[in-house]
Amino acid sequence: MRTSRRLFLSGASALAVAMVANAASAQDVIDDILKSSARGNWDDQFDARASEGGKVASTLPIFSLQTVAFTEQAVAQYQNIVAQGGWGEVPATKKLQLGVDDPDVVPLRKRLMIAGDLAQSAGISTSFDSYVDAAVKRFQARHGLPADGAMGKYTYAAMNVSAQIRLGQLETNLQRLREKAGTLGSRYVLVDIPAAQIEAVENDRVVLRHTAIVGKIDRQTPVVNSKINEIIVNPYWNAPVSIVRKDIIPLMRKNPDYLKDSHIRLFAPDGSEVDPMNVDWSTDDAEKYRFRQDPGSGNAMASVKINFPSPDGVYMHDTPQQSLFGKMMRFDSSGCVRVQNVRDLVTWILRDTPGWDRQHFEATIKTGENTPVQVVNPVPVHFLYLSAWSTGPGVVQFRDDVYALDGASELQITSSL
């Protein structure tokens, strides 16, 4: 019994000594980390103290007069950057991210400092620390990229566009801003096509911001200035001739049951319904018919359609393919604009329309019945093309010039990768 007690006490003593030694060792590790010259501040947050510019997130509308002033400042900033030699290329050979120690982090740090995403006080080292992580996320947010802090191919491509090209992009888009800023009204909806983004603006403030899907390069979303005058709950979808020609006819040649499976009915010019089995799908004769999809969960516009007069026949709508909004490059439509969280936008549009609060709107969707609603106080809607702007000191936004309207092939990043 005494032996056991003696063993227990000696074991406990040894354990206590080990714990003290481990604690001291752990403290030594922590002290080494805290004293490290390469580390970033753990208190730093993305978009806060890591940069020398303002916050990327903003409620300032893209087409405001303040944006014009900030973009003019950005042009002056980039003229100065170009005059001083621009920035060097960051080697695009590795996936640099937080925790990496690599010589390529040095040119990355320099590049981020020149554009103002990384504070000069962060210093130059080979360490991809929390300062660099926050700066890369800020850069990504300014370029419409997923802000994950990892250096992937799209981040490298955006980063290695020269300062001279970026200056030209800013100057081109400043002219577009000057033409339209301050003229869109006190309450309006903006679709910025290259940003694939929607703003609901009221009293010079963004009250709602939505991710969008816009037109493919070969089926471009047009510039539009109109007024939203109708909301259709549980809409029919009438396929445009371009989709009939490019998509539906080839699909019918492969699968004769495609129309039936998709709940699409065929109508002759006189309004009579046509049996698809009586159409010669080996020719383009079907283009003369109207293709109408019934309302329902599989409808191409899902729950709602936002209508406005347009010479191109485009509109905004919901979609059953919600996963598309998670894509980085959202240029997938045939010209119309799909809206994420579209019910929030519709509720805002219908605010002045009696009897159409959110509750009634949702209840109508559940009925599955096609229900047109005339909008009281039609809301101006603008589809515009802007790929570069600034919403604050040091907050310069760039987007892919997806339709090649800015005059430099280097700016069509997605089509070159």
C-alpha positions in Angstrom: 0.0 0.0 0.0 2.8 2.4 1.0 4.7 1.4 -2.3 1.6 2.2 -4.3 1.2 5.5 -2.6 4.9 6.3 -3.2 4.6 5.4 -6.9 1.5 7.5 -7.2 3.2 10.5 -5.6 6.3 10.2 -7.7 4.2 9.8 -10.8 2.1 12.8 -10.0 5.2 14.8 -9.3 6.7 13.8 -12.7 3.4 14.7 -14.4 3.4 18.1 -12.7 7.0 18.8 -13.9 6.1 17.7 -17.4 3.0 19.9 -17.5 5.1 22.9 -16.3 7.8 22.1 -18.9 5.1 21.7 -21.7 3.5 25.0 -20.6 6.8 26.7 -20.7 7.5 25.2 -24.1 4.1 26.3 -25.4 4.7 29.8 -24.1 8.1 29.9 -25.9 6.3 29.0 -29.2 3.7 31.7 -28.6 6.5 34.2 -27.7 8.4 33.3 -30.9 5.2 33.8 -33.0 4.4 37.1 -31.3 8.0 38.4 -31.9 8.1 37.2 -35.5 8.8 40.1 -37.9 6.9 38.3 -40.7 3.6 37.8 -39.0 0.6 40.0 -39.5 -1.7 41.5 -36.8 -4.2 38.9 -35.7 -6.6 41.8 -35.0 -6.6 42.8 -38.6 -9.7 42.2 -40.6 -10.3 42.0 -44.3 -11.2 45.4 -45.7 -10.2 47.1 -42.5 -6.7 48.1 -41.4 -4.7 45.9 -43.8 -5.0 48.5 -46.7 -4.5 52.2 -47.1 -7.8 52.7 -48.8 -11.5 52.7 -47.9 -13.8 49.8 -47.6 -14.8 47.9 -50.7 -18.4 47.3 -49.6 -20.5 50.4 -50.1 -24.1 51.6 -50.4 -23.0 54.3 -52.9 -24.7 53.7 -56.3 -22.4 52.9 -59.2 -23.9 55.7 -61.3 -23.9 58.5 -58.7 -22.2 61.9 -59.0 -20.0 60.9 -56.0 -18.8 57.9 -58.0 -17.8 60.2 -60.8 -15.7 62.3 -58.4 -14.1 59.2 -56.9 -13.4 57.7 -60.4 -11.7 61.0 -61.4 -9.5 60.6 -58.3 -8.8 57.0 -59.4 -7.7 58.2 -62.8 -5.3 60.6 -61.2 -4.0 57.8 -58.9 -3.4 55.4 -61.8 -1.8 58.2 -63.9 0.7 58.6 -61.1 1.2 54.8 -60.9 1.9 54.6 -64.6 4.3 57.6 -64.4 6.3 55.8 -61.8 6.6 52.7 -63.9 3.5 50.8 -63.0 3.8 47.4 -61.3 5.8 44.3 -62.0 4.3 40.9 -62.9 3.5 38.4 -60.2 4.7 34.9 -61.2 1.6 32.9 -61.8 3.2 29.5 -61.1 2.0 28.6 -57.6 -1.1 28.6 -55.4 0.0 31.1 -52.9 -2.2 31.4 -49.8 -2.1 32.1 -46.0 0.8 30.3 -44.3 3.0 29.9 -47.3 6.6 31.2 -47.2 7.9 31.6 -50.8 10.1 34.1 -52.7 7.1 34.9 -55.0 5.3 36.5 -52.1 7.8 39.4 -52.4 6.5 40.6 -55.9 3.0 39.9 -54.7 3.4 42.2 -51.7 4.9 44.9 -53.9 2.0 44.6 -56.4 -0.6 44.9 -53.6 1.2 47.9 -52.1 1.3 49.9 -55.3 -2.5 49.5 -55.8 -3.2 50.4 -52.1 -4.5 47.0 -51.0 -1.6 46.4 -48.7 -0.3 49.0 -46.3 3.4 50.0 -46.7 3.9 49.3 -43.0 3.3 45.5 -43.7 6.9 45.4 -45.0 8.5 43.2 -47.6 9.1 39.5 -46.8 8.5 36.1 -48.3 5.8 35.3 -45.8 2.1 35.1 -46.9 0.8 36.3 -43.6 -2.5 37.7 -42.4 -1.7 41.1 -43.9 -1.2 39.6 -47.3 -4.3 37.4 -46.9 -6.5 40.4 -46.2 -4.9 42.4 -49.0 -5.5 39.6 -51.5 -9.1 39.3 -50.4 -9.5 43.1 -50.8 -8.0 42.9 -54.3 -10.3 40.0 -55.2 -13.4 41.9 -53.9 -12.4 45.0 -56.0 -12.2 42.8 -59.1 -15.5 40.9 -58.6 -13.7 37.6 -57.7 -14.4 35.3 -54.8 -12.6 36.8 -51.8 -11.0 33.6 -50.6 -7.4 34.9 -50.2 -6.0 32.2 -52.5 -3.9 33.1 -55.6 -5.7 31.2 -58.4 -5.6 31.7 -62.2 -8.3 34.4 -62.3 -6.7 36.4 -59.5 -3.3 36.2 -61.2 -4.8 37.2 -64.5 -6.5 40.2 -63.0 -3.4 41.1 -61.1 -1.1 41.0 -64.1 -3.1 43.4 -66.3 -0.7 46.3 -66.7 -1.3 49.6 -64.9 -1.4 51.4 -68.3 -4.2 49.1 -69.5 -6.1 49.7 -66.2 -5.7 53.4 -66.6 -7.2 53.3 -70.1 -10.1 51.2 -68.7 -10.8 53.8 -66.1 -10.7 56.6 -68.6 -13.1 54.8 -71.0 -15.6 54.1 -68.2 -15.3 57.6 -66.7 -16.9 58.9 -69.9 -19.8 56.4 -69.5 -20.2 57.5 -65.9 -20.3 61.2 -66.8 -23.0 60.6 -69.5 -25.4 58.8 -67.1 -24.6 59.6 -63.5 -27.2 61.7 -61.8 -29.7 61.2 -64.6 -31.3 57.8 -63.6 -33.8 59.2 -61.1 -34.3 59.1 -57.4 -35.6 55.5 -57.4 -34.5 53.0 -60.0 -33.1 49.5 -60.8 -29.6 49.3 -62.4 -28.2 46.2 -64.1 -24.4 46.6 -64.5 -23.8 44.1 -67.3 -20.0 43.3 -66.9 -20.4 43.2 -63.1 -23.4 40.8 -63.5 -24.9 42.8 -60.6 -28.1 44.6 -59.9 -28.7 47.6 -57.6 -32.1 48.9 -56.4 -31.4 52.5 -55.6 -33.4 55.0 -53.7 -32.4 58.6 -52.7 -28.8 58.0 -53.9 -28.3 54.9 -51.8 -28.3 51.2 -52.7 -31.1 49.6 -50.7 -30.8 46.2 -52.4 -28.0 44.5 -54.3 -28.5 41.3 -56.3 -26.3 38.9 -58.1 -27.4 38.5 -61.8 -26.9 36.2 -64.7 -26.5 38.2 -68.0 -26.1 37.4 -71.6 -23.4 35.2 -73.2 -20.8 36.7 -75.4 -22.7 35.5 -78.5 -26.1 36.5 -77.0 -25.4 39.8 -75.4 -27.6 41.6 -72.9 -28.3 45.0 -74.6 -28.2 48.5 -73.1 -31.7 49.4 -72.0 -33.4 52.5 -70.5 -37.0 51.8 -69.7 -39.6 51.6 -66.9 -40.8 48.4 -65.1 -44.5 48.5 -65.7 -45.6 44.9 -65.1 -44.8 41.9 -62.8 -46.1 38.5 -63.9 -46.4 36.0 -61.1 -46.2 32.4 -62.3 -45.4 33.5 -65.9 -45.7 31.6 -69.2 -42.4 31.5 -71.0 -42.5 32.3 -74.7 -39.2 31.1 -76.3 -37.5 33.8 -78.4 -36.8 32.8 -82.0 -33.0 32.8 -81.3 -33.6 30.0 -78.6 -36.0 28.1 -80.9 -33.4 28.1 -83.7 -30.2 27.5 -81.6 -31.6 25.3 -78.8 -35.1 23.9 -79.2 -35.0 22.6 -82.8 -31.7 20.8 -82.3 -33.0 19.3 -79.0 -36.2 18.1 -80.8 -34.1 16.4 -83.4 -32.4 14.4 -80.7 -35.4 13.8 -78.4 -38.9 14.1 -80.0 -40.4 14.2 -76.5 -38.5 17.3 -75.4 -41.4 19.7 -75.7 -43.8 17.4 -73.9 -41.3 16.7 -71.1 -40.6 20.4 -70.7 -44.4 21.3 -70.7 -43.9 23.5 -73.8 -46.8 23.9 -76.2 -46.7 24.9 -79.8 -49.0 27.5 -81.3 -49.6 28.5 -85.0 -49.7 32.2 -86.0 -53.5 32.1 -85.9 -53.4 31.0 -82.2 -54.3 27.3 -82.7 -52.3 24.7 -80.9 -50.1 22.5 -83.1 -49.1 18.9 -82.4 -45.3 18.7 -82.4 -45.5 15.3 -84.1 -46.9 17.1 -87.2 -43.9 19.4 -87.5 -40.9 18.6 -89.8 -38.0 19.1 -87.3 -35.4 18.3 -90.0 -36.0 21.9 -91.3 -36.3 25.3 -89.6 -40.1 25.5 -90.3 -40.7 25.4 -86.6 -39.4 29.0 -86.3 -42.8 30.3 -87.5 -44.6 28.8 -84.4 -44.8 30.2 -80.9 -43.3 28.0 -78.2 -45.0 28.6 -74.8 -44.0 26.9 -71.6 -46.7 26.5 -68.9 -46.1 28.0 -65.4 -44.6 25.7 -62.8 -41.4 24.8 -61.0 -39.7 23.8 -64.2 -40.6 27.0 -66.1 -37.5 28.8 -67.4 -38.6 31.9 -65.4 -39.7 30.0 -62.3 -41.8 32.2 -60.0 -41.8 35.7 -61.6 -41.1 37.9 -64.6 -40.3 41.6 -64.5 -41.6 43.3 -67.6 -40.7 46.7 -69.3 -40.9 48.0 -72.8 -37.7 47.1 -74.7 -36.9 47.0 -78.5 -34.9 43.9 -77.9 -37.7 42.1 -76.0 -35.5 41.5 -72.9 -36.8 41.3 -69.4 -35.7 40.2 -65.9 -36.8 37.0 -64.2 -36.4 34.2 -61.6 -34.8 30.9 -62.6 -35.0 27.3 -61.4 -31.2 27.0 -61.9 -30.2 28.8 -58.6 -26.8 27.1 -58.7 -25.7 29.4 -61.5 -25.6 32.4 -59.1 -22.7 30.7 -57.4 -20.5 30.7 -60.5 -17.8 33.3 -60.7 -18.5 34.1 -64.4 -22.2 34.6 -64.8 -22.6 35.2 -68.5 -25.0 32.3 -69.3 -28.3 33.8 -70.5 -29.6 34.5 -74.0 -29.8 38.2 -73.3 -32.4 38.5 -70.5 -31.3 38.9 -66.9 -31.8 36.4 -64.1 -32.0 37.8 -60.6 -30.9 36.1 -57.4 -33.4 36.6 -54.5 -35.7 38.1 -57.1 -38.7 38.1 -54.7 -37.0 40.8 -52.5 -36.6 43.0 -55.6 -40.2 42.4 -56.7 -41.5 43.3 -53.3 -39.5 46.6 -53.5 -40.9 47.3 -57.0 -44.5 46.6 -55.9 -44.2 48.7 -52.7 -46.7 51.4 -54.0 -49.0 48.9 -55.7 -52.0 48.4 -53.3 -52.7 44.8 -52.2 -49.3 43.5 -53.2 -47.3 43.2 -50.0 -44.8 40.3 -49.6 -47.4 38.0 -48.0 -49.9 38.3 -50.8 -47.1 38.0 -53.4 -45.9 34.7 -51.8 -49.4 33.4 -51.5 -50.0 34.0 -55.2 -46.9 32.1 -56.2 -48.2 29.1 -54.3 -51.4 29.1 -56.4 -49.4 28.3 -59.6 -51.8 30.6 -61.6 -50.5 33.0 -64.1 -51.2 36.5 -62.6 -50.1 39.7 -64.3 -49.8 42.8 -62.0 -49.6 46.3 -63.2 -47.0 48.4 -61.3 -48.2 51.6 -59.8 -45.5 54.2 -60.2 -43.5 52.3 -62.8 -39.8 52.0 -61.7 -37.1 53.1 -64.1 -34.7 50.3 -65.1 -31.3 50.7 -66.7 -29.1 48.0 -68.3 -25.7 49.7 -68.6 -22.2 48.7 -69.3 -19.6 49.8 -66.8 -16.4 47.8 -66.1 -14.4 50.2 -64.0 -15.4 52.8 -61.3 -14.5 53.9 -57.8 -16.8 54.3 -54.8 -14.3 55.8 -52.3 -10.6 56.8 -51.8 -8.5 53.9 -52.9 -11.5 51.7 -53.8 -11.1 51.1 -57.5 -13.4 48.5 -59.0 -12.6 46.5 -62.1 -14.6 43.9 -64.0 -13.9 41.7 -67.0 -14.7 43.5 -70.2 -16.8 40.6 -71.3 -18.3 42.1 -74.5 -14.9 43.7 -75.6 -16.1 47.3 -75.5 -13.2 48.8 -73.6 -10.6 48.5 -76.4 -8.0 46.2 -74.9 -7.9 42.4 -75.4 -6.1 42.0 -72.1 -9.4 43.0 -70.4 -11.3 40.0 -71.7 -9.9 37.8 -69.0 -12.5 35.0 -68.8 -12.5 34.4 -72.5 -8.6 34.1 -72.5 -8.4 31.5 -69.8 
